[in-house]
Amino acid sequence: MIGLVIFKLQHIFPQFILVYILLHVGSSSIPCLEPYCECSSQRKEATCTNLTFIPRLPDYVKNVYFKGNKFTNVTRHFMLNVTKTEIRHISLVDNSIEHFSRDTLYDLKWLRNFEISAEPKVYDLDVRSAFFKLKKDSISIVRFEDNNWKILPPDLFFGQTNITEASFSGNKAQRNAFVVFAPLQKLRLLNMSRNSLTTFDLQGQCTLKIADLSKNYIDEFQNFCCGTCNRYCCQSHGCKSKSPNLRVLDLGSNSLSILESSYFYCLPSLEILILNSNRFISINDNAFVVLPSLQKLYIEKNQQITTIGPAAFNISTLRLLSLAYNNFRFDSKLNIHNFDPNSIFKYFLNLEVLNLGYNFLASDSDTSILIFKHLPNLITLNLENMRLNKLPSGIFSKMVSLESLNLQGNIIRYWPDGTFDKFINLKFLNLQKNQIQLLNKTSIKSEVLQRLLQFDLSNNPLMCTCDLMWFRNWIKKRNTSFLSTYPQGYKCAFPENLQDTLLEEYNPTEDICTPWDPLFTMILVLSTSGFFILILMFSVYKCHTNIRNYLYLFRLHRLQKDGSLQLDNSEDFAFHAFVVYCDADREWVHASFVKRIEHEGIRLCIHHRNFDAGVPISENVDKYMTESWKVVIIMSNNFAESEWCQWECDCVQERRRHHGKGGCVLIMLRTIDANHMTSSIKTLLQTTPYLRFKEGVGEEIFWQAIIDALRKPLSVPPMAI
């Protein structure tokens, strides 16, 4: 209460209040100035906000944090109240300081840690001068963050050689900023993140253990080796390394593009290397082999990587590797990204944690088994959002030590029996957000489930039938704390009458789940089915064509009568037509076809021009073919030889079945000879009229026919809807 009264009176009689605090109130009775300050005797700290002055604090306070105040002019006199106790840590953050006097810190005899952050109007030279007034070698931790300092005074730490931690995060410092740290021979932690660095030089920091250089513009590596024994070389290590004790190096969110072993020479103690969010195109062989102590490696969010060398991770000391969010396709059959599944993880003798989340993993057993066969000591495996639609047989057969497996966010429907049987140490299994409908007793054996400490099957479209009753009953017998988001995350998706019903509320009667006599069922089903099959086969044999036609006409008539059948219009699509052509014919397509057709106001989708960069070709084709009203196929011998064109041709066939032959426009640019004719192209030519291009007489008729075909409305689909 006293503190509140003092705070209110200080606006009216500031000098009186100051004298009152200094002379009439005993130090032992100084209260915390609530509600503007929060004090903790246990932590020996106070946090103050919304003040215009610095109050007297209780004697037990050693650490004080001033944040969000209005300290316009900070001087030696302004700081007088914090000199009455043994304050060891002062933090000034976002206090709207406009002037910072050079004698501000003069009386702070016990000060060890100092921070002035988010104060863009504070002049860096004033802070330097204030440091000159401090007792020599008194400061151990400094933070100057988000002050927009472009240049750090070279002699900022003059006389303060005992500093062990320094943070200049969130400024605009450039290359010459590292000169300021040269005198700090005891520095262990340096944070230069969120600056404007394009390169770096740690200036022979022999004691440095942690360096955070993330979120800059660094586009080249520093050479950590010393050419000669100069003043920046650590003499105690034979003049080889500038930073022999560096253990953690964070170079994330920069502009690095190449990974080679020569960049990491002379870092004998480096244990953690972070290279997230850079511009790497490839990870070359033996890129990290010169790091004898490396244990954790993070190369995440580098979506431009297309190649991983067979010996890229030739480092046996590594215990954790994270390649998450790279959109890399671990699929040796598509050959979109280059890697060797047999050797990519071959050298990991001690790897315990592997994170491959948010990439693509092939569902074929050959590739996946080769990738994981060299990881017998792996403890944690993250395959989250890898677009797996199934678990291949034997994919985890070598991982006998696995304790945690994350398969969240895939499209897994099933897995072979025995997939999880060898996991004698498995404790955490995450199958959340897949397409699992049914969990049989053989899917995961009860012995494996009993050993689990946490199991997540939530947000799957469960089929609530009697086959799932064993799982529901098993959950009731066991403590549900090991199930994440139970019961809300476990709902029935099938059958329709139980949709969105909680699994724990699914209670069928015993009669419903009691099966009939198998022999009786077999006789009834076989006899009835045989009779109807004979009749059906005879009817279909005699009049199958008429049946299909009548059914189609009946349904078509009903849809047209109801107004439900509406043919697609060109205005409903982003493009009039998607153009399929071979790269060898690109000159004619771009110079003649596109120029002539788009002159008529027809919008064309050309893969060289419209496809999204960095997205797989198959996804681009699927996306832009869906956004196009019609498809134009430009054929030649080169077209017939191209596997991609053949694949696109198959996609067009499927589209033609739904939209009719009017949805496709075929152009024979050059006649396909018999040696290049494929069955799919032959079928397409036999069932769909095509236009033949020939220069000279008749060329204008050809172009007009193309334009008319692209503008012609679609007809009734040729198949039942």
RAPEBEL-V170496 format. One record per backbone hydrogen bond with DSSP energy under -1.0 kcal/mol. CO is the residue of the C=O (numbers start at 1). NH is the residue of the N-H. Records with the same first field share a line. If there is no record, write none. Layout:
BEGIN
CO = NH + NH
END
This chain:
BEGIN
1 = 5
2 = 6
3 = 7
4 = 8
5 = 9
6 = 10
9 = 12 + 13
13 = 17
14 = 18
15 = 19
16 = 20
17 = 21
18 = 22
19 = 23
20 = 24
26 = 29
27 = 30
32 = 34
33 = 37
36 = 49
38 = 47
40 = 44 + 45
44 = 62 + 63
45 = 40
46 = 65
47 = 38
48 = 67
51 = 70
58 = 61
62 = 88 + 89
63 = 46
64 = 91
65 = 48
66 = 93
68 = 50
72 = 98 + 99
74 = 101
75 = 79
77 = 80
79 = 82
80 = 83
81 = 84
85 = 87
88 = 112 + 113
89 = 64
90 = 115
91 = 66
92 = 117
93 = 68
95 = 71
99 = 74
101 = 104
103 = 106
105 = 108
107 = 109
112 = 140 + 141
113 = 90
114 = 143
115 = 92
117 = 94
119 = 122
123 = 127
124 = 128
125 = 129
126 = 130
127 = 131
128 = 132
131 = 134
135 = 138
140 = 164 + 165
141 = 114
142 = 167
143 = 116
145 = 118
149 = 172
153 = 156
155 = 158
157 = 160
159 = 137
164 = 188 + 189
165 = 142
166 = 191
167 = 144
169 = 146
173 = 196
174 = 177
175 = 178
176 = 179
177 = 180
178 = 181
179 = 182
181 = 184
183 = 185
188 = 209 + 210
189 = 166
190 = 212
191 = 168
193 = 170
197 = 217
198 = 219
204 = 206
209 = 247 + 248
210 = 190
211 = 250
212 = 192
214 = 194
218 = 255
224 = 242
228 = 230
230 = 233
234 = 237 + 239
235 = 238
240 = 226
241 = 234
243 = 246
247 = 271 + 272
248 = 211
249 = 274
250 = 213
252 = 215
256 = 279
257 = 281
259 = 284
260 = 263
261 = 264
271 = 295 + 296
272 = 249
273 = 298
274 = 251
276 = 253
281 = 306 + 307
283 = 309
284 = 287
288 = 291
295 = 319 + 320
296 = 273
297 = 322
298 = 275
300 = 277
302 = 305
306 = 338
307 = 283
309 = 312
311 = 286 + 314
313 = 315
319 = 352 + 353
320 = 297
321 = 355
322 = 299
324 = 301
328 = 360
329 = 331
330 = 362
338 = 308
340 = 343 + 344
343 = 346
345 = 348
347 = 349
352 = 379 + 380
353 = 321
354 = 382
355 = 323
357 = 325
358 = 327
360 = 330
364 = 368
365 = 369
366 = 370
367 = 371
368 = 372
372 = 375
375 = 378
379 = 403 + 404
380 = 354
381 = 406
382 = 356
384 = 358
386 = 361
388 = 411
389 = 413
392 = 395
394 = 397
396 = 399
398 = 400
403 = 427 + 428
404 = 381
405 = 430
406 = 383
408 = 385
412 = 435
414 = 391
416 = 419
420 = 423
422 = 424
427 = 453 + 454
428 = 405
429 = 456
430 = 407
432 = 409
437 = 463
445 = 449
446 = 450
454 = 429
455 = 484
456 = 431
458 = 433
460 = 462
462 = 493 + 494
463 = 465
465 = 468
466 = 469
468 = 472
469 = 473
470 = 474
471 = 475
472 = 476
473 = 477
474 = 478
479 = 482
480 = 483
482 = 455
483 = 486
485 = 489
487 = 490
489 = 459
490 = 503
492 = 500
494 = 464
495 = 498
496 = 499
498 = 501
501 = 492
502 = 505
503 = 506
509 = 513
517 = 521
518 = 522
519 = 523
520 = 524
521 = 525
522 = 526
523 = 527
524 = 528
525 = 529
526 = 530
527 = 531
528 = 532
529 = 533
530 = 534
531 = 535
532 = 536
533 = 537
534 = 538
535 = 539
536 = 540
537 = 541
538 = 542
539 = 543
540 = 544
543 = 547
544 = 548
545 = 549
546 = 550
547 = 551
548 = 552
549 = 553
550 = 554
551 = 555
552 = 556
553 = 557
554 = 558
555 = 559
556 = 560
557 = 561
558 = 562
559 = 564 + 565
569 = 572
570 = 573
575 = 629
576 = 630
577 = 605
578 = 632
580 = 634
582 = 585
583 = 586
585 = 589
586 = 590
587 = 591
588 = 592 + 593
589 = 594
592 = 596
593 = 597
594 = 598
597 = 600 + 602
598 = 601
603 = 576 + 577
605 = 579
606 = 609 + 610
607 = 611
612 = 615
616 = 620
617 = 621
618 = 622
619 = 623
620 = 624
621 = 625
622 = 626
623 = 627
627 = 575
630 = 578
631 = 665
632 = 580
633 = 667
635 = 669 + 670
636 = 640
637 = 641
638 = 642
642 = 646
643 = 647
644 = 648
645 = 649
646 = 650
647 = 651
648 = 652
649 = 653
650 = 654
651 = 655
652 = 656
653 = 657
655 = 659
656 = 660
660 = 663
661 = 664
663 = 631
665 = 633
666 = 691
667 = 635 + 669
668 = 693
673 = 676
678 = 682
679 = 683
680 = 684
681 = 685
682 = 686
683 = 687
684 = 688
691 = 668
696 = 699
698 = 702
699 = 703
700 = 704
701 = 705
702 = 706
703 = 707
704 = 708
705 = 709
706 = 710
707 = 711
708 = 712
END
